[in-house]
Amino acid sequence: MLDLEPSVGKAEVRPGDNESETIMATSDPTPEPRNLPVEPENGVQVNSGEHAVQPRTPKETKAPREVPESKEKLPVTKLGRIWTATVLGIIVLILLIIFIAQNQDQVTLRYFAYEGQVNLGLALFIAAIGGALVVAIAGVARVIQLRATAKKKRKASKR
């Protein structure tokens, strides 16, 4: 019969092994509470043996190590920027899909004489796209204005 229970915290004991040589099936190196040393407030040694507590001595403070900057830094390329933008776009798209899926309540929208029902998530998504278009149009207008100004300055400087 197969053992389908997780083996976390189970000990594997091999024939001929002592209790101290028990192999734990977990990767947690934390000792059990009974093996932890006990230290009183005054620093006096209470127990003896392998886990005896020694009085604390102040450790030397080391200056933070300076990490030299790499002289051969990788250049930022257009392809790297496109890749980063694509990954960020996919993450935003996934978040939007989750948002729309979680907001399926029907709402009534009224715009002047028009009235209709649509999902809340979809309505908010359409409103966000409309806002992004307004910002994009304003940005394009500013870029066109700056290019026209730069073009006039170049023509003036050539004369």
Sine and cosine of phi, psi and omega as CSV:
sin_phi,cos_phi,sin_psi,cos_psi,sin_omega,cos_omega
0.00,0.00,0.64,-0.77,-0.03,-1.00
-0.99,0.12,0.62,-0.78,0.07,-1.00
-1.00,-0.06,0.96,-0.28,-0.07,-1.00
-1.00,-0.07,0.00,1.00,0.02,-1.00
-0.98,0.21,0.56,-0.83,0.04,-1.00
-0.91,0.42,0.54,-0.84,-0.08,-1.00
-0.99,-0.12,0.32,0.95,-0.02,-1.00
-0.93,0.37,0.80,-0.60,0.05,-1.00
1.00,0.09,-0.08,1.00,0.03,-1.00
-0.99,0.12,0.62,-0.79,0.00,-1.00
-0.98,-0.20,0.61,-0.79,0.05,-1.00
-0.96,-0.29,0.88,-0.47,-0.02,-1.00
-0.95,-0.31,0.80,-0.60,0.02,-1.00
-0.99,-0.14,0.49,-0.87,0.02,-1.00
-0.87,0.50,0.71,-0.70,0.03,-1.00
1.00,0.02,-0.09,1.00,0.00,-1.00
-1.00,0.08,0.55,-0.83,0.13,-0.99
-0.99,0.12,0.19,-0.98,0.02,-1.00
-0.89,0.45,-0.54,0.84,-0.02,-1.00
-0.96,0.28,-0.28,0.96,-0.01,-1.00
-0.98,-0.20,0.31,0.95,0.01,-1.00
-0.92,0.39,0.73,-0.69,-0.01,-1.00
-1.00,-0.09,0.84,-0.54,0.01,-1.00
-0.99,0.11,0.63,-0.78,0.01,-1.00
-0.99,0.12,0.04,1.00,0.01,-1.00
-0.94,-0.34,0.38,-0.93,-0.01,-1.00
-1.00,-0.04,0.13,0.99,-0.03,-1.00
-0.98,0.20,0.92,-0.39,-0.04,-1.00
-0.99,0.11,0.13,0.99,-0.04,-1.00
-0.93,0.36,0.79,-0.62,0.01,-1.00
-0.95,0.31,0.40,-0.92,0.04,-1.00
-0.92,0.39,0.43,-0.90,-0.06,-1.00
-0.85,0.52,-0.50,0.87,-0.03,-1.00
-0.94,0.33,-0.34,0.94,-0.01,-1.00
-1.00,-0.09,-0.05,1.00,-0.03,-1.00
-0.97,0.24,0.66,-0.75,0.05,-1.00
-0.94,0.33,0.52,-0.85,0.01,-1.00
-0.93,-0.36,0.78,-0.63,-0.02,-1.00
-0.83,-0.56,0.86,-0.51,0.05,-1.00
-0.96,0.28,0.14,-0.99,-0.05,-1.00
-0.89,0.45,-0.56,0.83,-0.09,-1.00
-1.00,0.09,-0.08,1.00,0.07,-1.00
0.99,0.11,0.13,0.99,0.00,-1.00
-0.98,0.18,0.61,-0.79,-0.04,-1.00
-0.97,0.26,0.83,-0.56,-0.05,-1.00
-0.99,-0.16,-0.72,0.69,-0.04,-1.00
-0.96,-0.27,0.21,-0.98,0.01,-1.00
-0.74,-0.67,0.13,-0.99,0.02,-1.00
0.96,-0.28,-0.45,-0.90,-0.11,-0.99
-0.90,0.43,-0.58,0.82,-0.07,-1.00
-0.97,-0.26,0.52,0.85,-0.02,-1.00
-0.92,0.40,0.64,-0.76,-0.01,-1.00
-1.00,0.02,0.79,-0.61,0.02,-1.00
-0.98,-0.19,0.49,-0.87,0.07,-1.00
-0.87,0.50,0.57,-0.82,-0.03,-1.00
-0.97,0.25,0.65,-0.76,0.11,-0.99
-0.88,-0.47,0.64,-0.77,-0.02,-1.00
-0.91,0.42,0.71,-0.70,0.02,-1.00
-0.99,0.15,0.49,-0.87,0.03,-1.00
-0.95,0.30,0.68,-0.73,0.05,-1.00
-1.00,0.00,0.78,-0.63,0.00,-1.00
-0.98,-0.18,0.55,-0.83,0.07,-1.00
-0.93,0.36,0.59,-0.81,0.01,-1.00
-0.87,0.49,0.69,-0.73,-0.02,-1.00
-0.96,0.27,0.76,-0.65,0.03,-1.00
-1.00,0.08,0.76,-0.65,0.02,-1.00
-0.99,-0.13,0.88,-0.48,0.00,-1.00
-0.93,0.36,0.62,-0.79,0.03,-1.00
-0.95,0.31,0.57,-0.82,0.01,-1.00
-0.94,0.33,0.78,-0.62,0.00,-1.00
-0.97,0.26,-0.45,0.89,-0.03,-1.00
-0.98,-0.21,0.95,0.32,0.02,-1.00
-0.97,0.23,0.66,-0.75,0.01,-1.00
-0.95,0.32,0.70,-0.71,-0.01,-1.00
-0.96,0.29,0.51,-0.86,0.08,-1.00
-0.99,0.10,0.82,-0.57,-0.04,-1.00
-0.93,-0.37,0.26,-0.97,0.05,-1.00
-0.90,0.45,-0.62,0.78,0.00,-1.00
-0.90,0.43,-0.63,0.78,0.06,-1.00
-0.90,0.44,-0.65,0.76,0.04,-1.00
-0.92,0.40,-0.65,0.76,0.02,-1.00
-0.90,0.43,-0.67,0.74,0.02,-1.00
-0.88,0.48,-0.71,0.71,0.01,-1.00
-0.89,0.45,-0.70,0.72,0.02,-1.00
-0.90,0.44,-0.61,0.79,0.02,-1.00
-0.91,0.43,-0.71,0.71,0.01,-1.00
-0.90,0.44,-0.70,0.71,0.02,-1.00
-0.90,0.44,-0.63,0.78,0.04,-1.00
-0.89,0.45,-0.64,0.77,0.03,-1.00
-0.91,0.41,-0.65,0.76,0.02,-1.00
-0.89,0.46,-0.70,0.71,0.02,-1.00
-0.90,0.44,-0.64,0.77,0.02,-1.00
-0.89,0.46,-0.68,0.73,0.03,-1.00
-0.88,0.47,-0.68,0.73,0.02,-1.00
-0.90,0.44,-0.62,0.78,0.04,-1.00
-0.91,0.41,-0.65,0.76,0.02,-1.00
-0.89,0.45,-0.67,0.74,0.04,-1.00
-0.89,0.45,-0.67,0.74,0.01,-1.00
-0.87,0.49,-0.73,0.68,-0.02,-1.00
-0.91,0.41,-0.64,0.77,-0.02,-1.00
-0.92,0.40,-0.54,0.84,-0.03,-1.00
-0.99,0.11,-0.24,0.97,-0.03,-1.00
-0.90,-0.43,0.94,0.33,-0.05,-1.00
-0.99,-0.12,0.13,0.99,0.02,-1.00
-0.91,0.42,0.65,-0.76,0.03,-1.00
-0.99,0.16,0.75,-0.67,0.05,-1.00
-0.80,-0.60,0.46,-0.89,0.04,-1.00
-0.99,-0.13,0.81,-0.58,0.04,-1.00
-0.96,-0.30,0.69,-0.73,0.05,-1.00
-0.81,-0.58,0.77,-0.63,0.06,-1.00
-0.66,-0.75,0.96,-0.28,-0.11,-0.99
0.79,0.61,-0.91,-0.41,-0.06,-1.00
-1.00,-0.02,-0.11,0.99,-0.05,-1.00
-1.00,-0.02,0.60,-0.80,0.03,-1.00
-0.57,-0.83,0.65,-0.76,0.02,-1.00
-0.24,-0.97,0.24,-0.97,0.03,-1.00
-0.94,-0.34,0.64,-0.77,-0.02,-1.00
-0.48,-0.88,0.34,-0.94,0.05,-1.00
-0.91,0.42,0.60,-0.80,-0.02,-1.00
-0.86,0.52,-0.72,0.69,-0.01,-1.00
-0.87,0.50,-0.67,0.74,0.02,-1.00
-0.92,0.39,-0.64,0.77,0.02,-1.00
-0.89,0.45,-0.69,0.72,0.03,-1.00
-0.92,0.39,-0.58,0.82,0.04,-1.00
-0.90,0.43,-0.70,0.71,0.02,-1.00
-0.90,0.44,-0.64,0.77,0.04,-1.00
-0.90,0.44,-0.64,0.77,0.02,-1.00
-0.91,0.41,-0.65,0.76,0.04,-1.00
-0.90,0.44,-0.67,0.75,0.05,-1.00
-0.87,0.49,-0.68,0.73,0.04,-1.00
-0.90,0.43,-0.64,0.77,0.03,-1.00
-0.91,0.42,-0.61,0.79,0.04,-1.00
-0.90,0.43,-0.65,0.76,0.04,-1.00
-0.88,0.47,-0.71,0.71,0.01,-1.00
-0.90,0.43,-0.67,0.75,0.00,-1.00
-0.90,0.44,-0.66,0.75,0.01,-1.00
-0.90,0.44,-0.67,0.74,0.04,-1.00
-0.90,0.44,-0.63,0.78,0.02,-1.00
-0.92,0.40,-0.67,0.74,0.03,-1.00
-0.90,0.44,-0.66,0.75,0.03,-1.00
-0.87,0.49,-0.66,0.75,0.01,-1.00
-0.92,0.39,-0.65,0.76,0.03,-1.00
-0.89,0.45,-0.69,0.73,0.03,-1.00
-0.88,0.47,-0.66,0.75,0.02,-1.00
-0.89,0.45,-0.70,0.71,0.00,-1.00
-0.91,0.41,-0.62,0.79,0.03,-1.00
-0.91,0.41,-0.64,0.77,0.01,-1.00
-0.90,0.43,-0.66,0.75,0.03,-1.00
-0.90,0.43,-0.68,0.74,0.01,-1.00
-0.91,0.42,-0.62,0.78,0.00,-1.00
-0.91,0.42,-0.65,0.76,0.04,-1.00
-0.90,0.43,-0.64,0.77,0.01,-1.00
-0.92,0.39,-0.60,0.80,0.03,-1.00
-0.92,0.39,-0.66,0.75,0.03,-1.00
-0.90,0.44,-0.63,0.77,0.00,-1.00
-0.93,0.38,-0.57,0.82,-0.04,-1.00
-0.98,0.21,-0.39,0.92,0.01,-1.00
-0.97,0.26,-0.43,0.90,-0.05,-1.00
-0.97,0.24,0.00,0.00,0.00,0.00
